[in-house]
């Protein structure tokens, strides 16, 4: 334990080719873990966020918007494989709507943004070694996308999984890659520094970075936020949305009583016994969308001072080395969340944005809705609802959870959802062509929905409405 486990881990990281900054960050968190850190934020140490600036109240001139956009880079977190959906490649390579993948839509959003504002806004992906090749193949369809002097991607780091019993790096000869894990998306900041991306962006005169997940199609680069941020000389801005019962598990911002700083608290950071407060959407009324804006000069100053260690709060995840085998050795994964950087920068603020800026695809439930006619792509490739009101609630049973099974059960495409308020499917059901869902729909007790069916309640009707 202790120095022996740390030494072994650092040697493995060097052998893998990881740089000194990544190793220093790993050592920082290892020492915290060894010292008894639990990564918890008690409810009695915080106050609810309170009222924040609303995006709809921000008024920006076109000149200020264009000027701010000319100083902004777009960075997408793109290291995920989508294993929870049964994918083997990058999740962003999944077709989500109109025969376009996440990356196709992102590329077209960026090109449209450039055309509208006549500004060469750069796009960069933070890939993992598992997502890089296929992601770059998709972006190669857009030869005008790269910006001279800037890479289109940089790679995130990796770290050893630690045995829970003695904090030494775990061995798993059956699949050595399972001995490694990503350090969480908080790794983006050290990766930007270690790969030279941070310096490259600043040398091009860029002041801001807008960072979001590649699976959130609502996360477009809004020049109004950039201009507002520059006008107020803010180092960091987090986008938050109003919480609903379906967002009870989403991380939220709060005010730390000790120093008045804004902080992010995810579910893994909730102290035992505080769960009722965390899930209380009347107390903590907003959630963090994982869309954030950061001043690159402020980031450089802090990263240089810490030699790569930004000091984000530790998140401790307890897992097994092989997630598919509960009998494999228990391990600890030390992670950090990029959103927790809000507490590092004095003067950070939050901005309340509409729900349209948070449209992630985390499951096949989300994918069904995104692929349906409920959503369209507008001229700027933004995902827009085909009607007003709440989005339909979708709950598919276990046979639909993995992508190969999902595709097999919708061989001719997903149902029409424009008139639907909710769809729940119980059991193993295959859907035919041109199925329509109307109102609240429950499909149960059938194995097949025929072509042209109109579904109301739990009744399957063929033919017209």
C-alpha positions as CSV (number, residue, x, y, z in Angstrom):
1,X,0.0,0.0,0.0
2,X,1.1,3.7,0.0
3,X,4.3,4.5,-1.8
4,X,4.6,1.0,-3.2
5,X,1.2,1.2,-4.9
6,X,1.8,4.7,-6.1
7,X,5.3,3.8,-7.4
8,X,3.9,0.8,-9.3
9,X,1.1,2.9,-10.8
10,X,3.4,5.7,-11.9
11,X,5.8,3.2,-13.6
12,X,2.9,1.7,-15.5
13,X,1.8,5.2,-16.6
14,X,5.3,6.0,-17.8
15,X,5.5,2.7,-19.7
16,X,2.2,3.6,-21.4
17,X,3.6,6.9,-22.6
18,X,1.6,9.2,-20.3
19,X,3.2,12.6,-19.7
20,X,4.4,14.1,-16.4
21,X,1.4,16.3,-16.0
22,X,-1.0,13.3,-16.1
23,X,1.2,11.5,-13.6
24,X,1.3,14.5,-11.2
25,X,-2.5,14.7,-11.3
26,X,-2.8,11.0,-10.6
27,X,-0.3,11.3,-7.6
28,X,-2.4,14.2,-6.3
29,X,-5.5,12.1,-6.2
30,X,-3.7,9.0,-5.0
31,X,-2.4,11.0,-1.9
32,X,-6.0,12.2,-1.3
33,X,-7.4,8.7,-1.5
34,X,-4.7,7.3,0.7
35,X,-5.3,10.1,3.2
36,X,-8.9,9.0,3.6
37,X,-10.7,11.3,1.2
38,X,-14.2,10.2,0.5
39,X,-15.1,12.8,-2.1
40,X,-18.4,13.7,-0.3
41,X,-20.1,17.1,0.1
42,X,-22.5,17.2,3.1
43,X,-25.8,19.0,2.7
44,X,-25.1,21.2,5.8
45,X,-22.0,22.6,4.1
46,X,-23.8,24.2,1.2
47,X,-26.7,26.5,0.3
48,X,-29.0,26.1,-2.7
49,X,-27.8,28.0,-5.8
50,X,-30.5,30.6,-5.9
51,X,-31.4,32.9,-8.8
52,X,-28.9,33.2,-11.7
53,X,-28.8,35.0,-15.0
54,X,-31.2,33.7,-17.6
55,X,-29.9,33.4,-21.2
56,X,-33.2,34.8,-22.4
57,X,-32.5,38.1,-20.5
58,X,-29.1,38.6,-22.2
59,X,-29.1,41.2,-24.9
60,X,-26.1,41.3,-27.2
61,X,-25.4,43.2,-30.4
62,X,-24.5,41.3,-33.6
63,X,-21.1,43.0,-33.6
64,X,-20.4,41.9,-30.0
65,X,-21.6,38.4,-30.8
66,X,-19.4,38.1,-33.9
67,X,-16.4,39.5,-32.0
68,X,-16.9,37.0,-29.1
69,X,-17.4,34.1,-31.5
70,X,-14.1,35.0,-33.3
71,X,-12.4,34.4,-29.9
72,X,-14.1,31.1,-29.1
73,X,-13.2,27.4,-29.7
74,X,-15.6,24.5,-29.5
75,X,-14.5,21.4,-27.8
76,X,-16.5,18.2,-27.7
77,X,-15.9,15.4,-25.2
78,X,-15.8,12.3,-27.4
79,X,-14.1,9.5,-25.5
80,X,-17.2,7.4,-24.8
81,X,-17.8,4.0,-26.4
82,X,-21.5,3.8,-25.6
83,X,-21.0,0.3,-24.0
84,X,-24.1,0.7,-21.9
85,X,-26.0,0.8,-25.2
86,X,-24.2,-2.2,-26.6
87,X,-21.9,-0.3,-28.9
88,X,-18.3,-1.3,-29.7
89,X,-17.2,1.9,-31.4
90,X,-17.5,5.6,-30.5
91,X,-21.0,6.6,-29.4
92,X,-20.7,9.7,-31.5
93,X,-20.6,7.4,-34.6
94,X,-24.2,6.2,-34.0
95,X,-26.9,7.4,-36.4
96,X,-29.3,9.5,-34.5
97,X,-31.5,11.3,-37.0
98,X,-31.9,11.8,-40.8
99,X,-29.2,9.2,-41.4
100,X,-26.7,11.4,-39.7
101,X,-24.4,10.5,-36.8
102,X,-23.7,12.8,-33.8
103,X,-20.4,13.8,-35.4
104,X,-22.1,14.6,-38.8
105,X,-24.5,16.9,-37.0
106,X,-21.8,18.5,-34.9
107,X,-19.7,19.2,-38.0
108,X,-22.6,20.6,-39.9
109,X,-23.6,22.8,-36.9
110,X,-20.1,24.2,-36.8
111,X,-19.9,24.9,-40.6
112,X,-23.3,26.5,-40.4
113,X,-22.2,28.7,-37.5
114,X,-19.2,29.8,-39.5
115,X,-21.3,30.6,-42.5
116,X,-23.8,32.6,-40.6
117,X,-21.3,34.7,-38.7
118,X,-18.4,34.7,-41.1
119,X,-16.0,33.5,-38.4
120,X,-13.7,30.4,-38.6
121,X,-14.8,28.9,-35.3
122,X,-12.5,25.8,-34.6
123,X,-13.8,22.4,-33.5
124,X,-11.7,20.0,-31.5
125,X,-12.6,16.6,-30.2
126,X,-11.2,15.1,-27.0
127,X,-10.9,11.5,-28.0
128,X,-9.8,8.3,-26.4
129,X,-7.5,6.0,-28.3
130,X,-10.6,3.8,-28.8
131,X,-12.7,6.5,-30.4
132,X,-10.0,8.4,-32.4
133,X,-9.8,6.5,-35.7
134,X,-13.5,6.1,-36.4
135,X,-14.3,9.6,-35.3
136,X,-11.7,11.1,-37.6
137,X,-13.0,9.0,-40.5
138,X,-16.4,10.6,-40.0
139,X,-15.0,14.1,-39.8
140,X,-13.0,13.5,-42.9
141,X,-16.3,13.9,-44.8
142,X,-15.9,17.6,-44.1
143,X,-12.6,18.8,-45.6
144,X,-13.4,22.5,-44.7
145,X,-13.7,21.7,-41.0
146,X,-10.0,21.8,-39.8
147,X,-8.5,25.2,-38.9
148,X,-4.9,25.9,-39.9
149,X,-2.6,25.7,-36.9
150,X,-5.0,23.7,-34.7
151,X,-5.5,19.9,-34.4
152,X,-9.0,18.5,-34.9
153,X,-8.4,16.2,-31.9
154,X,-6.4,15.6,-28.8
155,X,-6.4,12.4,-26.7
156,X,-7.5,12.1,-23.1
157,X,-5.3,10.4,-20.5
158,X,-5.6,7.0,-18.8
159,X,-4.8,5.8,-15.3
160,X,-4.5,2.4,-13.6
161,X,-7.5,1.0,-11.7
162,X,-6.5,0.4,-8.1
163,X,-7.2,-2.7,-6.0
164,X,-9.6,-1.8,-3.3
165,X,-7.8,-3.8,-0.7
166,X,-4.3,-2.3,-1.0
167,X,-4.4,0.5,-3.6
168,X,-1.9,-1.2,-5.9
169,X,-2.6,-1.3,-9.7
170,X,-4.8,-4.2,-10.5
171,X,-3.7,-7.0,-12.9
172,X,-6.2,-8.7,-15.2
173,X,-4.4,-10.9,-17.8
174,X,-7.7,-12.0,-19.4
175,X,-8.0,-8.4,-20.8
176,X,-5.1,-6.1,-19.8
177,X,-7.0,-3.0,-21.2
178,X,-9.5,-3.5,-18.4
179,X,-6.6,-2.6,-16.0
180,X,-7.0,1.0,-17.2
181,X,-9.7,3.6,-16.9
182,X,-10.2,7.2,-18.0
183,X,-9.8,9.8,-15.2
184,X,-13.2,11.3,-15.7
185,X,-13.9,14.3,-18.0
186,X,-12.1,16.5,-15.5
187,X,-9.0,15.2,-17.3
188,X,-9.8,17.6,-20.2
189,X,-7.8,20.4,-18.6
190,X,-4.6,18.5,-18.1
191,X,-5.0,16.9,-21.5
192,X,-5.3,20.3,-23.1
193,X,-2.1,21.4,-21.3
194,X,-0.1,18.2,-21.9
195,X,-0.9,17.9,-25.6
196,X,-0.1,21.6,-26.3
197,X,-3.7,22.3,-27.3
198,X,-4.1,25.1,-24.7
199,X,-1.1,27.0,-25.9
200,X,-2.1,26.4,-29.6
201,X,-5.6,27.9,-29.0
202,X,-4.1,30.9,-27.1
203,X,-1.5,31.5,-29.8
204,X,-4.4,31.8,-32.4
205,X,-5.9,34.6,-30.3
206,X,-8.7,32.5,-28.8
207,X,-9.9,33.5,-25.4
208,X,-12.8,31.1,-24.7
209,X,-13.6,27.5,-25.1
210,X,-17.1,26.1,-25.1
211,X,-17.0,22.5,-23.9
212,X,-19.8,20.0,-24.0
213,X,-20.6,16.3,-24.6
214,X,-20.7,15.0,-28.1
215,X,-24.0,13.1,-27.4
216,X,-25.8,16.4,-26.4
217,X,-27.2,17.7,-29.7
218,X,-28.6,20.7,-28.0
219,X,-25.2,22.0,-27.0
220,X,-24.5,24.4,-29.8
221,X,-22.1,27.3,-29.5
222,X,-24.2,30.3,-28.6
223,X,-22.4,33.6,-29.2
224,X,-24.7,35.4,-26.8
225,X,-23.2,33.5,-23.9
226,X,-19.6,34.1,-25.2
227,X,-20.3,37.9,-25.5
228,X,-21.9,38.1,-22.1
229,X,-19.0,36.2,-20.6
230,X,-16.4,38.6,-22.2
231,X,-18.4,41.7,-21.3
232,X,-18.4,40.6,-17.6
233,X,-14.8,39.3,-17.7
234,X,-15.8,36.0,-16.3
235,X,-13.3,33.1,-15.9
236,X,-15.9,30.3,-16.1
237,X,-19.6,29.9,-16.8
238,X,-21.7,26.8,-16.3
239,X,-25.0,26.3,-18.1
240,X,-27.8,25.0,-15.8
241,X,-31.4,23.9,-16.6
242,X,-34.5,23.7,-14.5
243,X,-34.9,20.4,-12.8
244,X,-37.8,18.1,-13.4
245,X,-38.6,14.8,-11.7
246,X,-36.7,13.0,-14.4
247,X,-33.5,15.0,-13.6
248,X,-33.4,14.2,-9.9
249,X,-30.2,12.3,-10.3
250,X,-28.4,15.0,-12.2
251,X,-25.6,16.9,-10.6
252,X,-26.4,20.4,-9.3
253,X,-24.6,23.6,-8.4
254,X,-24.7,25.0,-4.9
255,X,-22.9,27.7,-2.8
256,X,-20.3,26.5,-0.4
257,X,-20.9,28.1,3.0
258,X,-17.2,28.2,3.9
259,X,-16.2,30.6,1.2
260,X,-19.2,31.5,-0.9
261,X,-17.8,29.7,-4.0
262,X,-20.0,27.9,-6.5
263,X,-19.5,24.2,-6.5
264,X,-20.8,21.2,-8.4
265,X,-22.2,18.2,-6.5
266,X,-22.8,14.9,-8.4
267,X,-24.7,12.0,-7.0
268,X,-21.5,10.1,-6.2
269,X,-20.5,13.1,-4.0
270,X,-23.6,13.0,-1.7
271,X,-22.9,12.2,1.9
272,X,-24.8,9.2,3.4
273,X,-28.1,10.3,4.7
274,X,-28.3,13.4,2.5
275,X,-30.0,11.7,-0.5
276,X,-33.4,13.2,0.3
277,X,-32.0,16.8,0.0
278,X,-30.1,16.0,-3.2
279,X,-33.2,14.6,-4.9
280,X,-35.4,17.5,-3.7
281,X,-36.1,19.5,-6.8
282,X,-37.8,22.2,-4.8
283,X,-34.6,22.8,-2.8
284,X,-32.0,22.3,-5.6
285,X,-34.0,23.6,-8.5
286,X,-31.5,23.4,-11.4
287,X,-29.1,20.8,-12.7
288,X,-25.7,21.2,-14.4
289,X,-26.0,20.5,-18.2
290,X,-22.3,19.7,-18.6
291,X,-22.1,22.6,-21.0
292,X,-19.5,25.0,-19.8
293,X,-17.4,28.0,-20.9
294,X,-13.9,28.7,-19.7
295,X,-11.5,31.6,-20.2
296,X,-8.3,30.1,-21.7
297,X,-5.9,32.6,-20.1
298,X,-7.4,32.0,-16.7
299,X,-7.1,28.2,-17.2
300,X,-3.4,28.6,-18.4
301,X,-2.5,30.7,-15.3
302,X,-4.0,28.1,-12.9
303,X,-2.6,25.1,-14.8
304,X,0.9,26.6,-14.9
305,X,0.8,27.4,-11.2
306,X,-0.1,23.8,-10.3
307,X,2.1,22.2,-13.0
308,X,-0.9,20.5,-14.4
309,X,-2.8,20.0,-11.2
310,X,-6.0,22.0,-11.1
311,X,-7.1,20.4,-7.8
312,X,-10.6,19.4,-8.8
313,X,-12.5,17.5,-6.1
314,X,-11.9,13.8,-6.2
315,X,-14.7,11.4,-7.2
316,X,-14.2,7.8,-5.9
317,X,-15.9,5.1,-7.8
318,X,-16.0,1.5,-6.5
319,X,-16.3,-1.1,-9.3
320,X,-15.0,-4.5,-10.4
321,X,-12.1,-4.7,-12.8
322,X,-14.3,-6.4,-15.3
323,X,-17.6,-4.6,-15.2
324,X,-19.4,-7.7,-16.7
325,X,-18.1,-10.0,-13.9
326,X,-19.1,-9.3,-10.3
327,X,-16.6,-12.0,-9.1
328,X,-13.6,-10.1,-10.6
329,X,-11.4,-8.1,-8.2
330,X,-12.9,-5.0,-6.6
331,X,-11.2,-1.8,-7.8
332,X,-11.2,1.9,-7.1
333,X,-11.3,4.4,-10.0
334,X,-10.3,7.9,-9.1
335,X,-12.1,10.5,-11.3
336,X,-12.9,14.1,-11.5
337,X,-15.7,16.0,-13.3
338,X,-14.9,19.0,-15.5
339,X,-17.9,20.8,-14.1
340,X,-16.3,20.9,-10.6
341,X,-13.7,23.4,-12.0
342,X,-16.3,26.1,-11.2
343,X,-15.0,26.2,-7.7
344,X,-11.4,26.7,-8.8
345,X,-12.0,30.1,-10.5
346,X,-12.9,33.0,-8.4
347,X,-15.8,34.9,-10.0
348,X,-17.3,31.9,-11.7
349,X,-21.0,32.2,-12.6
350,X,-23.9,30.1,-13.8
351,X,-26.4,30.9,-16.5
352,X,-29.9,29.4,-16.8
353,X,-30.5,28.1,-20.3
354,X,-33.6,26.5,-21.9
355,X,-34.1,22.8,-21.9
356,X,-33.4,22.9,-25.7
357,X,-29.7,23.1,-24.9
358,X,-29.8,19.8,-23.1
359,X,-30.8,17.0,-25.4
360,X,-28.4,14.1,-24.7
361,X,-28.9,10.6,-26.0
362,X,-28.0,8.4,-23.0
363,X,-30.2,5.4,-23.8
364,X,-32.3,3.7,-26.5
365,X,-35.3,5.5,-24.9
366,X,-33.7,8.8,-25.9
367,X,-32.6,7.5,-29.3
368,X,-36.2,6.4,-30.2
369,X,-37.4,10.0,-29.7
370,X,-34.5,11.5,-31.5
371,X,-34.9,9.2,-34.5
372,X,-38.7,9.8,-34.6
373,X,-40.6,12.6,-36.4
374,X,-41.0,14.4,-33.1
375,X,-37.7,16.2,-33.8
376,X,-36.4,17.8,-37.0
377,X,-33.1,19.5,-37.9
378,X,-33.4,23.2,-38.8
379,X,-31.3,25.0,-41.4
380,X,-28.5,25.3,-38.9
381,X,-28.7,21.6,-38.0
382,X,-30.1,22.3,-34.5
383,X,-32.5,19.7,-33.2
384,X,-36.0,21.3,-32.9
385,X,-39.3,19.8,-31.7
386,X,-42.0,19.5,-34.2
387,X,-44.6,20.8,-31.8
388,X,-44.8,22.8,-28.6
389,X,-45.2,21.3,-25.1
390,X,-43.4,18.6,-23.2
391,X,-41.4,15.9,-25.0
392,X,-43.0,12.5,-24.9
393,X,-41.8,10.2,-22.1
394,X,-40.4,6.9,-23.5
395,X,-39.7,3.7,-21.5
396,X,-38.6,0.6,-23.4
397,X,-38.3,-2.8,-21.8
398,X,-35.1,-4.7,-21.4
399,X,-35.1,-6.3,-24.8
400,X,-34.6,-2.9,-26.3
401,X,-31.7,-1.7,-24.2
402,X,-28.8,-2.7,-26.5
403,X,-28.5,-1.2,-30.0
404,X,-28.4,-4.5,-31.9
405,X,-31.6,-5.6,-30.2
406,X,-33.2,-2.1,-30.6
407,X,-32.5,-2.1,-34.4
408,X,-33.9,-5.7,-34.7
409,X,-37.2,-4.6,-33.1
410,X,-37.6,-1.5,-35.3
411,X,-36.5,-3.0,-38.6
412,X,-38.5,-0.4,-40.6
413,X,-37.9,2.6,-38.3
414,X,-39.3,3.9,-35.1
415,X,-43.0,4.9,-34.7
416,X,-44.3,8.4,-35.4
417,X,-44.3,10.3,-32.1
418,X,-45.7,13.7,-33.0
419,X,-49.0,13.0,-31.4
420,X,-47.6,11.0,-28.5
421,X,-47.3,12.1,-24.9
422,X,-45.8,8.9,-23.6
423,X,-44.8,5.4,-24.9
424,X,-44.2,2.5,-22.6
425,X,-43.3,-0.9,-24.1
426,X,-43.5,-4.0,-21.9
427,X,-42.0,-7.3,-23.2
428,X,-40.4,-8.3,-26.4
429,X,-42.2,-6.5,-29.2
430,X,-41.2,-6.0,-32.9
431,X,-42.7,-2.9,-34.6
432,X,-43.8,-2.8,-38.2
433,X,-43.5,0.0,-40.7
434,X,-45.4,3.4,-40.4
435,X,-46.6,2.8,-36.8
436,X,-48.2,5.9,-35.2
437,X,-48.4,6.6,-31.4
438,X,-51.2,8.9,-30.2
439,X,-51.5,10.2,-26.6
440,X,-50.4,7.9,-23.8
441,X,-49.5,4.5,-25.2
442,X,-48.9,1.3,-23.4
443,X,-47.8,-1.7,-25.5
444,X,-48.1,-4.9,-23.5
445,X,-49.1,-8.5,-24.1
446,X,-48.2,-8.5,-27.9
447,X,-45.2,-9.7,-29.7
448,X,-45.7,-7.8,-32.9
449,X,-47.1,-4.4,-33.9
450,X,-48.3,-4.6,-37.6
451,X,-47.5,-2.2,-40.3
452,X,-49.7,0.9,-40.3
453,X,-50.9,0.4,-36.7
454,X,-52.2,3.4,-34.7
455,X,-51.6,2.9,-31.0
456,X,-53.8,4.4,-28.4
457,X,-53.5,3.1,-24.8
458,X,-52.8,-0.6,-24.9
459,X,-54.8,-1.2,-28.0
460,X,-53.1,-2.1,-31.3
461,X,-55.2,-0.9,-34.3
462,X,-54.3,-1.5,-37.9
463,X,-55.2,0.9,-40.6
464,X,-56.1,4.6,-40.2
465,X,-56.6,6.7,-37.2
